[in-house]
Amino acid sequence: MDQRLRDIADTLAMDGNSGASEMMASTLNDLLAIPEDDMALIPPSDWEEFAIALHRAKPSIAPLFNIANTILLLLEKGEDGMDDLHGAIMDLREKERKSGLRIIELSAETIKGEWLMTTSYSSTVAQVLKALAKDRNMKVTVAEALPGGEGRQLAKILSGHGMQVEMIHDSTVFSRMAEIDAVLVGADSVTRSGLVNKIGTRALAEAARVFDVDAFAVCGRSKICPVMLSDLIASERTVVPNLTEFVQVFESTPLELFTSLITDDRVLSPANLKQELQGNKTARAWYERNVLTGPAGSLQEQ
């Protein structure tokens, strides 16, 4: 593989702090740092290896799968597709650049109330909450999102912008939900089978349903994925004899638990989203390389 492409994939694999949108932006910027003429000289086989490596670096994050899938679909077109590669990457970056502002606009129209609850860290959620706080006396309750504790990062960012923020343990979401006006979460991927985000997201959505609180997910189209991204990063270790510890980082939450998904072009109900995903195309290379298996495009890591 071309060393520049390898470096991009390796850097991404080591990134344990950035949100999905930030990872997408940095990946696209790094690709566009390669001169267009040089990009055209990289062999198609290297691009295919890179696309697979890009997905494997962060297998639960849809924007990276969608970048990889775009590359692989262009490879299927031969020389014409390769001629379009630089422009396609530019187009992805431009759409992502505009995504946040549109999500903020739609969120302001859709989300009601002044006391919101969220979990983990999402740059999109942070942008929405900052924007809402300009016109409302906002209070935000943030679940810490163990095992990574990314919620603490979000809580500090929001409080640093002058917002009233309450940080809670994950086990406290049910006891606080009765006071909440709405739940707001981000997403690393959204598929027909559910919304994949940090562990604790489903508890938040379930609690919202119990207390009849609207639950919203915000994400750009780049995170809506035609296949199920199933790597939830789970592990088990022995602490002492007869005692093990199970740790899981991501989980999938059924779409039906959300009132709606706020994207960068419109607000979608769970039913509408599932219908849209039926027509999305995946590249043949995923199946030829045994990364995707099955007629429905369910993901199986080899």
NUDRENNU-982764 format. One line per 5 residues: number of its first residue (from 1); for each residue y, x, z of N, C-alpha, C. Coordinates in Angstrom, 2 decimals. Layout:
REM residues N
NUM> Y X Z Y X Z Y X Z  ...
This chain:
REM residues 302
1> -1.20 0.84 0.00 0.00 0.00 0.00 1.25 0.87 0.00  2.28 0.45 -0.72 3.56 1.14 -0.71 4.03 1.34 0.74  4.49 2.55 1.05 4.82 2.88 2.43 5.93 2.00 2.98  6.87 1.61 2.14 7.96 0.75 2.61 7.43 -0.62 3.04  6.50 -1.13 2.27 5.89 -2.41 2.64 5.04 -2.27 3.91
6> 4.32 -1.16 4.00 3.50 -0.93 5.20 4.37 -0.85 6.45  5.51 -0.17 6.33 6.41 -0.03 7.48 6.94 -1.39 7.93  7.24 -2.28 6.97 7.73 -3.62 7.32 6.67 -4.38 8.10  5.42 -4.34 7.62 4.33 -5.05 8.29 4.05 -4.46 9.66  4.07 -3.14 9.76 3.79 -2.48 11.05 4.87 -2.78 12.08
11> 6.14 -2.76 11.65 7.25 -3.06 12.55 7.13 -4.49 13.08  6.78 -5.39 12.19 6.62 -6.79 12.59 5.49 -6.95 13.60  4.40 -6.27 13.39 3.25 -6.38 14.28 3.60 -5.93 15.70  4.53 -5.00 15.83 4.92 -4.47 17.14 6.03 -5.26 17.81  6.61 -6.24 17.12 7.72 -7.02 17.66 7.19 -8.09 18.60
16> 7.45 -7.91 19.89 6.98 -8.88 20.87 8.08 -9.70 21.50  9.31 -9.56 21.00 10.45 -10.22 21.64 11.18 -11.23 20.77  11.18 -11.05 19.46 11.98 -11.90 18.58 11.35 -13.26 18.40  12.19 -14.27 18.15 11.71 -15.58 17.79 11.28 -15.61 16.33  10.64 -16.71 15.92 10.11 -16.80 14.57 11.21 -16.69 13.51
21> 12.34 -17.34 13.75 13.44 -17.28 12.78 13.99 -15.87 12.66  14.08 -15.18 13.78 14.58 -13.80 13.76 13.61 -12.88 13.03  12.31 -13.10 13.22 11.32 -12.31 12.51 11.41 -12.53 11.00  11.60 -13.78 10.61 11.73 -14.08 9.19 12.95 -13.39 8.60  14.08 -13.50 9.29 15.32 -12.91 8.78 15.19 -11.39 8.63
26> 14.63 -10.74 9.64 14.51 -9.28 9.58 13.54 -8.86 8.47  12.46 -9.64 8.28 11.50 -9.31 7.23 12.14 -9.45 5.85  12.87 -10.53 5.62 13.53 -10.72 4.34 14.58 -9.65 4.09  15.35 -9.30 5.12 16.36 -8.25 4.98 15.72 -6.91 4.65  14.60 -6.61 5.31 13.92 -5.34 5.04 13.37 -5.30 3.62
31> 12.85 -6.43 3.15 12.36 -6.47 1.77 13.50 -6.28 0.78  14.62 -6.91 1.03 15.75 -6.82 0.11 16.47 -5.48 0.21  16.14 -4.68 1.23 16.67 -3.32 1.31 15.99 -2.41 0.28  14.85 -2.84 -0.24 14.19 -2.11 -1.32 14.94 -2.43 -2.61  15.45 -1.43 -3.33 16.19 -1.71 -4.57 15.36 -2.56 -5.53
36> 16.03 -3.46 -6.25 15.32 -4.39 -7.14 14.47 -3.65 -8.17  15.00 -2.55 -8.71 14.22 -1.78 -9.69 12.96 -1.18 -9.06  13.09 -0.68 -7.82 11.93 -0.14 -7.12 10.91 -1.23 -6.82  11.42 -2.40 -6.44 10.54 -3.52 -6.12 9.65 -3.86 -7.32  10.23 -3.79 -8.52 9.48 -4.13 -9.73 8.39 -3.10 -10.04
41> 8.52 -1.90 -9.50 7.55 -0.84 -9.78 6.37 -0.84 -8.80  6.48 -1.60 -7.72 5.38 -1.66 -6.75 4.23 -2.45 -7.38  3.03 -1.91 -7.40 1.90 -2.58 -8.06 1.59 -3.94 -7.42  1.15 -4.92 -8.23 0.78 -6.23 -7.69 -0.26 -6.14 -6.58  -1.19 -5.18 -6.67 -2.21 -5.04 -5.63 -1.58 -4.67 -4.29
46> -0.50 -3.89 -4.32 0.20 -3.54 -3.08 0.89 -4.77 -2.49  1.47 -5.59 -3.36 2.12 -6.81 -2.89 1.11 -7.76 -2.26  -0.08 -7.83 -2.85 -1.12 -8.69 -2.28 -1.55 -8.18 -0.91  -1.75 -6.87 -0.81 -2.12 -6.28 0.49 -1.02 -6.54 1.52  0.22 -6.42 1.09 1.34 -6.65 2.00 1.38 -8.08 2.48
51> 1.19 -9.03 1.56 1.23 -10.44 1.94 0.18 -10.76 3.00  -1.03 -10.26 2.81 -2.10 -10.49 3.79 -1.75 -9.82 5.12  -1.23 -8.58 5.05 -0.86 -7.85 6.28 0.28 -8.54 7.01  1.20 -9.13 6.25 2.34 -9.83 6.85 1.85 -11.00 7.70  0.93 -11.76 7.15 0.37 -12.88 7.90 -0.42 -12.40 9.11
56> -1.25 -11.39 8.92 -2.10 -10.90 10.02 -1.27 -10.29 11.15  -0.07 -9.81 10.84 0.78 -9.22 11.88 1.16 -10.26 12.93  1.44 -11.48 12.49 1.81 -12.58 13.39 1.16 -13.86 12.87  -0.13 -14.04 13.09 -0.87 -15.10 12.41 -0.54 -16.53 12.84  0.25 -16.72 13.89 0.59 -18.08 14.31 1.98 -18.50 13.86
61> 2.68 -17.63 13.12 4.09 -17.88 12.80 4.25 -18.27 11.33  4.64 -19.51 11.11 4.68 -20.10 9.76 5.66 -19.42 8.81  6.88 -19.07 9.23 7.80 -18.46 8.25 7.21 -17.22 7.58  6.44 -16.46 8.32 5.85 -15.26 7.74 4.71 -15.63 6.79  3.93 -16.65 7.15 2.91 -17.13 6.22 3.57 -17.64 4.94
66> 4.68 -18.35 5.07 5.33 -18.92 3.89 5.93 -17.84 3.00  6.46 -16.75 3.59 6.91 -15.62 2.77 5.72 -15.04 2.01  4.62 -14.82 2.73 3.43 -14.26 2.11 2.88 -15.17 1.02  2.86 -16.47 1.30 2.34 -17.43 0.32 3.22 -17.45 -0.93  4.54 -17.35 -0.76 5.45 -17.28 -1.91 5.14 -16.08 -2.79
71> 4.92 -14.92 -2.15 4.58 -13.71 -2.90 3.27 -13.89 -3.66  2.26 -14.43 -3.00 0.96 -14.59 -3.63 1.00 -15.61 -4.78  1.77 -16.66 -4.63 1.89 -17.64 -5.71 2.58 -17.03 -6.93  3.57 -16.15 -6.70 4.22 -15.47 -7.81 3.28 -14.49 -8.49  2.43 -13.84 -7.70 1.45 -12.92 -8.28 0.51 -13.65 -9.24
76> 0.19 -14.91 -8.92 -0.69 -15.70 -9.78 -0.09 -15.90 -11.17  1.22 -15.83 -11.29 1.89 -16.04 -12.59 1.95 -14.78 -13.43  1.48 -13.67 -12.90 1.49 -12.43 -13.66 2.87 -11.81 -13.73  3.22 -11.22 -14.89 4.48 -10.50 -15.03 5.69 -11.41 -14.81  5.60 -12.64 -15.30 6.72 -13.58 -15.12 6.99 -13.82 -13.64
81> 5.93 -13.95 -12.85 6.09 -14.15 -11.42 6.70 -12.94 -10.74  6.25 -11.75 -11.13 6.78 -10.53 -10.53 8.25 -10.35 -10.87  8.66 -10.78 -12.07 10.07 -10.70 -12.45 10.93 -11.60 -11.56  10.33 -12.65 -11.03 11.07 -13.60 -10.19 11.04 -13.23 -8.71  10.31 -12.18 -8.34 10.06 -11.88 -6.93 11.35 -11.61 -6.16
86> 12.21 -10.75 -6.67 13.44 -10.41 -5.96 14.30 -11.65 -5.77  14.41 -12.48 -6.82 15.22 -13.70 -6.72 14.63 -14.69 -5.73  13.30 -14.76 -5.69 12.65 -15.68 -4.75 12.92 -15.27 -3.31  12.87 -13.98 -3.04 13.14 -13.48 -1.68 14.60 -13.73 -1.31  15.50 -13.52 -2.28 16.92 -13.81 -2.05 17.10 -15.29 -1.71
91> 16.40 -16.15 -2.45 16.52 -17.59 -2.24 16.03 -17.99 -0.85  14.92 -17.39 -0.41 14.40 -17.68 0.93 15.42 -17.28 1.99  16.05 -16.12 1.81 17.03 -15.66 2.80 18.25 -16.57 2.84  18.70 -17.02 1.67 19.88 -17.88 1.62 19.60 -19.23 2.28  18.44 -19.79 2.01 18.07 -21.07 2.64 17.98 -20.93 4.15
96> 17.40 -19.82 4.61 17.29 -19.60 6.05 18.66 -19.39 6.68  19.55 -18.73 5.96 20.89 -18.48 6.48 21.64 -19.79 6.72  21.46 -20.75 5.85 22.15 -22.03 5.97 21.42 -23.00 6.91  20.18 -22.69 7.23 19.34 -23.61 7.97 19.92 -24.01 9.32  20.37 -23.03 10.08 20.83 -23.28 11.44 21.97 -24.28 11.52
101> 22.95 -24.15 10.63 24.12 -25.03 10.67 23.73 -26.48 10.41  22.83 -26.68 9.45 22.41 -28.04 9.13 21.60 -28.65 10.27  20.74 -27.85 10.90 19.97 -28.35 12.04 20.90 -28.75 13.18  21.94 -27.96 13.41 22.92 -28.27 14.45 23.60 -29.61 14.17  24.00 -29.83 12.91 24.66 -31.08 12.54 23.76 -32.28 12.79
106> 22.52 -32.18 12.33 21.59 -33.30 12.49 21.20 -33.51 13.96  21.12 -32.42 14.73 20.78 -32.52 16.15 21.88 -33.25 16.91  23.14 -32.95 16.59 24.27 -33.59 17.26 24.27 -35.10 17.00  23.81 -35.51 15.80 23.75 -36.93 15.46 22.55 -37.63 16.09  21.49 -36.87 16.36 20.20 -37.47 16.73 19.93 -37.43 18.23
111> 20.25 -36.32 18.89 19.90 -36.12 20.30 20.99 -36.71 21.20  20.60 -37.60 22.07 21.54 -38.24 22.99 21.34 -37.68 24.40  22.38 -37.83 25.22 22.28 -37.43 26.62 22.91 -36.08 26.90  23.00 -35.76 28.18 23.65 -34.52 28.62 22.75 -33.59 29.40  21.56 -34.07 29.81 20.64 -33.22 30.56 19.36 -33.08 29.74
116> 19.15 -31.90 29.21 18.00 -31.64 28.35 17.05 -30.64 29.00  15.78 -30.75 28.64 14.78 -29.80 29.12 14.13 -29.10 27.94  13.88 -27.81 28.09 13.21 -27.04 27.06 12.30 -26.01 27.71  11.66 -25.21 26.88 10.76 -24.17 27.38 10.76 -22.98 26.45  10.40 -21.83 26.95 10.28 -20.60 26.18 11.62 -20.20 25.57
121> 11.57 -19.38 24.52 12.79 -18.93 23.84 12.71 -19.27 22.37  13.74 -19.91 21.86 13.88 -20.19 20.44 15.34 -19.98 20.08  15.60 -19.16 19.08 16.98 -18.93 18.67 17.59 -20.22 18.11  16.78 -21.05 17.46 17.27 -22.32 16.92 17.65 -23.26 18.05  16.79 -23.37 19.07 17.11 -24.20 20.24 18.38 -23.71 20.91
126> 18.52 -22.41 21.06 19.72 -21.84 21.69 20.97 -22.23 20.91  20.92 -22.14 19.59 22.08 -22.49 18.77 22.44 -23.97 18.92  21.42 -24.82 18.92 21.66 -26.26 19.06 22.29 -26.57 20.41  21.75 -26.01 21.48 22.27 -26.29 22.82 23.70 -25.79 22.98  24.00 -24.62 22.45 25.37 -24.10 22.51 26.33 -25.04 21.79
131> 25.90 -25.54 20.63 26.75 -26.44 19.86 26.96 -27.77 20.59  25.89 -28.32 21.15 26.01 -29.58 21.88 26.94 -29.43 23.08  26.91 -28.26 23.72 27.71 -28.04 24.93 29.21 -28.02 24.64  29.60 -27.87 23.39 31.02 -27.87 23.05 31.64 -29.25 23.21  30.80 -30.29 23.06 31.32 -31.66 23.11 30.76 -32.48 24.27
136> 29.87 -31.88 25.06 29.24 -32.61 26.16 29.24 -31.74 27.43  29.18 -32.41 28.56 29.03 -31.70 29.83 27.54 -31.44 30.04  27.02 -30.43 29.35 25.59 -30.21 29.26 24.99 -29.53 30.49  23.78 -29.98 30.83 22.93 -29.26 31.78 21.58 -29.07 31.11  21.01 -27.89 31.25 19.73 -27.59 30.61 18.75 -27.08 31.65
141> 17.58 -27.70 31.69 16.48 -27.22 32.52 15.52 -26.46 31.61  15.21 -25.23 32.00 14.37 -24.36 31.17 13.11 -23.98 31.94  11.95 -24.34 31.40 10.69 -23.88 31.98 10.46 -22.43 31.58  9.95 -21.63 32.51 9.91 -20.18 32.28 8.93 -19.74 31.20  7.91 -20.53 30.91 6.97 -20.24 29.81 6.14 -18.98 30.06
146> 5.39 -18.99 31.15 4.43 -17.90 31.37 3.28 -18.06 30.38  2.59 -16.97 29.95 2.60 -15.65 30.60 3.75 -14.74 30.19  4.44 -15.05 29.08 5.50 -14.15 28.63 6.80 -14.31 29.39  7.04 -15.52 29.92 8.27 -15.76 30.65 9.51 -15.79 29.79  9.36 -16.15 28.49 10.50 -16.12 27.58 11.57 -17.13 27.95
151> 11.21 -18.16 28.73 12.21 -19.13 29.15 13.32 -18.50 29.98  12.98 -17.47 30.71 14.00 -16.77 31.51 15.05 -16.12 30.61  14.60 -15.61 29.48 15.52 -15.02 28.51 16.50 -16.08 27.98  15.97 -17.24 27.63 16.84 -18.31 27.13 17.80 -18.78 28.21  17.31 -18.94 29.44 18.16 -19.40 30.54 19.35 -18.46 30.75
156> 19.10 -17.17 30.68 20.19 -16.19 30.87 21.19 -16.25 29.74  20.70 -16.43 28.51 21.59 -16.53 27.36 22.50 -17.75 27.48  21.92 -18.90 27.83 22.69 -20.13 27.93 23.70 -20.07 29.08  23.26 -19.56 30.22 24.18 -19.46 31.36 25.31 -18.48 31.06  25.00 -17.46 30.27 26.04 -16.50 29.88 27.11 -17.11 28.99
161> 26.79 -18.26 28.39 27.77 -18.97 27.57 28.45 -20.09 28.35  28.31 -20.05 29.66 29.03 -20.98 30.51 28.35 -22.32 30.73  27.11 -22.46 30.30 26.40 -23.71 30.48 25.76 -23.77 31.86  25.60 -24.99 32.37 24.90 -25.19 33.62 23.40 -25.19 33.33  22.69 -24.23 33.90 21.28 -24.04 33.57 20.44 -24.02 34.84
166> 19.32 -24.69 34.76 18.35 -24.72 35.86 17.04 -24.14 35.32  16.52 -23.13 35.98 15.25 -22.53 35.56 14.15 -23.00 36.51  13.00 -23.40 35.93 11.91 -23.94 36.76 10.59 -23.29 36.38  9.63 -23.38 37.29 8.26 -22.96 36.99 7.64 -23.99 36.05  6.70 -23.55 35.24 6.06 -24.45 34.28 5.42 -25.66 34.95
171> 4.89 -25.47 36.14 4.20 -26.56 36.84 5.15 -27.64 37.35  6.46 -27.43 37.18 7.46 -28.36 37.72 7.96 -29.37 36.69  7.49 -29.27 35.45 8.10 -30.10 34.40 7.91 -31.60 34.66  6.77 -32.01 35.19 6.56 -33.43 35.45 7.48 -33.92 36.57  7.65 -33.12 37.60 8.45 -33.57 38.74 9.95 -33.64 38.40
176> 10.39 -32.91 37.36 11.81 -32.93 36.99 12.10 -33.91 35.85  11.06 -34.34 35.13 11.28 -35.10 33.90 11.98 -36.43 34.14  11.82 -37.03 35.31 12.45 -38.32 35.58 13.98 -38.25 35.49  14.55 -37.06 35.66 16.00 -36.89 35.62 16.52 -36.53 34.22  15.63 -36.29 33.28 15.99 -35.69 32.00 16.34 -36.78 30.96
181> 17.32 -36.48 30.10 17.70 -37.40 29.03 16.88 -37.18 27.76  16.53 -35.94 27.47 15.75 -35.64 26.27 15.11 -34.27 26.39  14.01 -34.09 25.67 13.32 -32.80 25.59 13.59 -32.19 24.22  13.80 -30.89 24.20 14.07 -30.18 22.96 13.27 -28.89 22.93  12.47 -28.70 21.88 11.69 -27.46 21.75 11.82 -26.92 20.34
186> 11.49 -25.65 20.20 11.42 -25.04 18.88 9.98 -25.05 18.40  9.71 -24.26 17.38 8.35 -24.21 16.83 8.15 -22.89 16.10  6.95 -22.34 16.24 6.58 -21.19 15.42 5.92 -21.65 14.13  5.30 -22.82 14.17 4.79 -23.44 12.94 4.58 -24.92 13.19  4.65 -25.68 12.10 4.37 -27.11 12.15 3.42 -27.42 11.01
191> 2.26 -27.98 11.34 1.27 -28.34 10.34 0.83 -29.78 10.59  -0.05 -30.30 9.72 -0.56 -31.65 9.91 -1.30 -31.79 11.24  -1.86 -30.70 11.73 -2.65 -30.77 12.95 -1.81 -30.66 14.23  -0.55 -30.25 14.10 0.28 -30.16 15.29 1.39 -29.14 15.18  2.18 -29.08 16.24 3.28 -28.13 16.34 2.83 -26.96 17.21
196> 2.83 -25.76 16.65 2.41 -24.58 17.39 3.63 -23.91 18.00  3.59 -23.74 19.30 4.68 -23.10 20.04 4.07 -22.47 21.29  4.91 -21.86 22.11 4.41 -21.19 23.29 3.72 -22.18 24.23  2.75 -21.68 24.97 2.00 -22.49 25.92 2.98 -23.17 26.90  2.72 -24.41 27.20 3.64 -25.18 28.04 4.39 -26.24 27.26
201> 4.42 -26.09 25.92 5.11 -27.06 25.08 4.45 -28.42 25.16  3.12 -28.44 25.15 2.43 -29.73 25.20 2.67 -30.43 26.54  2.66 -29.68 27.63 2.93 -30.30 28.93 4.30 -30.95 28.95  5.26 -30.29 28.32 6.61 -30.83 28.24 6.63 -32.14 27.44  5.94 -32.14 26.29 5.89 -33.33 25.45 5.12 -34.46 26.12
206> 4.02 -34.13 26.80 3.25 -35.15 27.52 4.07 -35.75 28.65  4.80 -34.92 29.37 5.63 -35.41 30.46 6.73 -36.33 29.92  7.29 -35.96 28.79 8.33 -36.80 28.18 7.77 -38.17 27.83  6.55 -38.22 27.31 5.95 -39.51 26.97 5.71 -40.35 28.23  5.23 -39.73 29.29 4.96 -40.45 30.54 6.24 -41.11 31.07
211> 7.36 -40.39 30.96 8.62 -40.89 31.52 9.50 -41.57 30.46  8.93 -41.82 29.28 9.65 -42.50 28.20 10.94 -41.77 27.84  10.83 -40.46 27.72 11.95 -39.60 27.33 11.73 -39.14 25.89  12.77 -39.19 25.07 12.65 -38.71 23.69 12.37 -37.21 23.66  11.42 -36.81 22.82 11.09 -35.39 22.66 11.35 -34.99 21.21
216> 12.18 -33.98 21.02 12.55 -33.53 19.68 12.10 -32.08 19.48  11.71 -31.79 18.25 11.44 -30.41 17.85 12.43 -30.05 16.76  13.00 -28.86 16.84 13.96 -28.41 15.82 13.40 -27.18 15.12  13.42 -27.20 13.80 12.98 -26.03 13.05 13.35 -26.20 11.59  13.55 -25.08 10.93 13.83 -25.10 9.50 12.57 -25.38 8.70
221> 12.76 -25.66 7.44 11.63 -25.90 6.54 10.71 -24.70 6.47  11.23 -23.53 6.75 10.43 -22.31 6.67 9.27 -22.32 7.67  9.35 -23.17 8.69 8.30 -23.22 9.70 7.29 -24.34 9.46  7.51 -25.12 8.42 6.56 -26.17 8.07 5.54 -25.57 7.12  4.28 -25.64 7.50 3.24 -24.85 6.85 2.12 -25.75 6.31
226> 1.61 -25.47 5.11 0.57 -26.33 4.54 -0.82 -26.11 5.12  -1.00 -25.06 5.92 -2.32 -24.79 6.49 -2.21 -24.70 8.01  -3.33 -24.85 8.67 -3.36 -24.78 10.12 -3.39 -23.33 10.57  -2.40 -22.91 11.33 -2.35 -21.55 11.87 -2.93 -21.59 13.28  -4.16 -21.10 13.40 -4.93 -21.40 14.61 -5.05 -20.26 15.61
231> -4.43 -19.11 15.35 -4.54 -18.02 16.31 -3.61 -18.27 17.49  -4.16 -18.71 18.61 -3.36 -19.06 19.77 -3.25 -17.92 20.77  -3.78 -16.76 20.41 -3.71 -15.53 21.21 -4.19 -15.79 22.64  -5.48 -15.99 22.76 -6.09 -16.21 24.06 -6.98 -15.03 24.43  -7.04 -14.72 25.71 -7.87 -13.62 26.17 -8.40 -13.92 27.58
236> -9.47 -13.25 27.92 -10.06 -13.42 29.25 -10.45 -12.05 29.78  -10.13 -11.80 31.03 -10.48 -10.51 31.64 -11.12 -10.72 33.00  -11.93 -9.76 33.39 -12.56 -9.81 34.71 -11.62 -9.17 35.73  -11.29 -9.92 36.76 -10.41 -9.42 37.82 -11.25 -8.66 38.85  -12.23 -9.33 39.39 -13.23 -8.74 40.29 -14.54 -9.45 39.95
241> -15.67 -8.98 40.42 -16.93 -9.68 40.15 -16.84 -11.16 40.49  -17.30 -11.99 39.57 -17.32 -13.45 39.70 -15.94 -14.11 39.57  -14.92 -13.32 39.17 -13.58 -13.88 39.02 -12.97 -13.38 37.71  -12.67 -14.34 36.83 -12.03 -13.99 35.56 -10.67 -14.67 35.45  -9.83 -14.11 34.60 -8.50 -14.68 34.34 -8.39 -14.98 32.85
246> -8.05 -16.24 32.53 -7.87 -16.66 31.15 -6.38 -16.77 30.86  -5.94 -16.18 29.75 -4.53 -16.19 29.37 -4.42 -16.67 27.92  -3.51 -17.61 27.69 -3.25 -18.09 26.33 -1.75 -18.09 26.10  -1.33 -17.66 24.91 0.09 -17.51 24.62 0.64 -18.71 23.85  -0.06 -19.16 22.80 0.39 -20.29 22.00 -0.53 -21.49 22.19
251> -0.02 -22.67 21.83 -0.85 -23.87 21.82 -0.33 -24.81 20.75  -1.18 -25.76 20.36 -0.80 -26.77 19.37 -0.59 -28.11 20.07  0.54 -28.73 19.80 0.89 -30.02 20.38 0.84 -31.08 19.29  0.11 -32.18 19.49 0.04 -33.24 18.47 1.43 -33.74 18.07  1.64 -33.91 16.78 2.94 -34.36 16.30 3.33 -35.71 16.87
256> 2.34 -36.55 17.16 2.61 -37.90 17.65 3.33 -37.90 19.00  3.32 -36.79 19.71 4.01 -36.72 21.00 5.52 -36.54 20.84  5.97 -36.28 19.61 7.40 -36.07 19.37 8.03 -37.31 18.76  9.25 -37.59 19.18 10.02 -38.69 18.59 10.30 -38.38 17.13  10.75 -37.16 16.87 11.02 -36.74 15.50 11.16 -35.23 15.43
261> 11.07 -34.73 14.22 11.27 -33.31 13.93 12.58 -33.18 13.17  13.50 -32.39 13.70 14.81 -32.21 13.08 14.76 -30.94 12.24  14.81 -31.08 10.92 14.73 -29.95 10.01 16.12 -29.65 9.44  16.16 -28.72 8.49 17.44 -28.35 7.91 17.84 -29.21 6.72  17.06 -30.26 6.42 17.52 -31.18 5.39 17.48 -32.64 5.84
266> 16.60 -32.98 6.80 16.62 -34.35 7.33 15.76 -34.44 8.58  15.85 -35.60 9.23 15.06 -35.86 10.42 13.79 -36.59 9.97  12.64 -36.05 10.39 11.35 -36.58 9.96 10.57 -37.16 11.12  9.95 -38.31 10.88 8.99 -38.83 11.85 7.69 -38.07 11.68  6.82 -38.05 12.69 5.52 -37.38 12.52 4.75 -37.88 11.31
271> 4.79 -39.18 11.05 4.06 -39.74 9.91 4.62 -39.24 8.58  5.95 -39.19 8.47 6.58 -38.72 7.24 6.28 -37.25 6.99  6.26 -36.47 8.06 5.97 -35.04 7.92 4.55 -34.83 7.40  3.60 -35.55 7.97 2.22 -35.40 7.54 2.06 -35.77 6.06  2.78 -36.78 5.63 2.70 -37.20 4.24 3.26 -36.13 3.31
276> 4.37 -35.50 3.71 4.98 -34.45 2.89 4.07 -33.24 2.74  3.35 -32.92 3.80 2.53 -31.71 3.79 1.32 -31.83 2.86  0.97 -33.02 2.48 -0.21 -33.21 1.63 -0.06 -32.53 0.27  1.18 -32.43 -0.22 1.38 -31.89 -1.57 1.70 -30.41 -1.62  1.77 -29.72 -0.50 2.13 -28.30 -0.50 0.99 -27.43 -1.06
281> 1.35 -26.39 -1.78 0.37 -25.55 -2.48 0.15 -24.23 -1.75  -1.10 -23.78 -1.72 -1.44 -22.45 -1.18 -2.04 -21.59 -2.27  -1.80 -20.31 -2.20 -2.25 -19.37 -3.23 -3.77 -19.19 -3.19  -4.35 -18.92 -4.34 -5.80 -18.71 -4.43 -6.25 -17.49 -3.64  -5.38 -16.50 -3.55 -5.76 -15.24 -2.91 -6.18 -15.43 -1.46
286> -5.62 -16.43 -0.77 -6.01 -16.66 0.62 -7.51 -16.96 0.71  -8.02 -17.70 -0.27 -9.42 -18.08 -0.27 -10.29 -16.94 -0.82  -9.79 -16.26 -1.84 -10.54 -15.15 -2.42 -10.69 -14.00 -1.44  -9.72 -13.86 -0.56 -9.78 -12.80 0.47 -10.40 -13.30 1.77  -10.90 -14.53 1.79 -11.56 -15.12 2.96 -10.65 -15.21 4.19
291> -9.38 -15.40 3.94 -8.45 -15.65 5.05 -8.37 -17.14 5.32  -8.28 -17.92 4.24 -8.35 -19.38 4.35 -9.71 -19.85 3.88  -10.26 -20.82 4.60 -11.54 -21.39 4.20 -11.46 -22.90 4.28  -12.28 -23.56 3.50 -12.36 -25.02 3.60 -11.40 -25.72 2.67  -11.72 -26.90 2.22 -10.89 -27.63 1.28 -9.55 -28.08 1.84
296> -9.49 -28.23 3.16 -8.22 -28.68 3.77 -7.30 -27.53 4.10  -7.74 -26.29 3.85 -6.89 -25.16 4.12 -6.81 -24.80 5.58  -7.87 -25.01 6.33 -7.86 -24.59 7.73 -7.99 -23.09 7.80  -7.34 -22.48 8.76 -7.27 -21.03 8.83 -8.43 -20.46 9.61  -9.03 -19.45 9.03 -10.10 -18.75 9.75 -9.86 -17.26 9.63
301> -9.56 -16.62 10.74 -9.34 -15.18 10.72 -10.66 -14.43 10.67  -10.73 -13.46 9.76 -11.97 -12.68 9.59 -11.87 -11.39 10.41
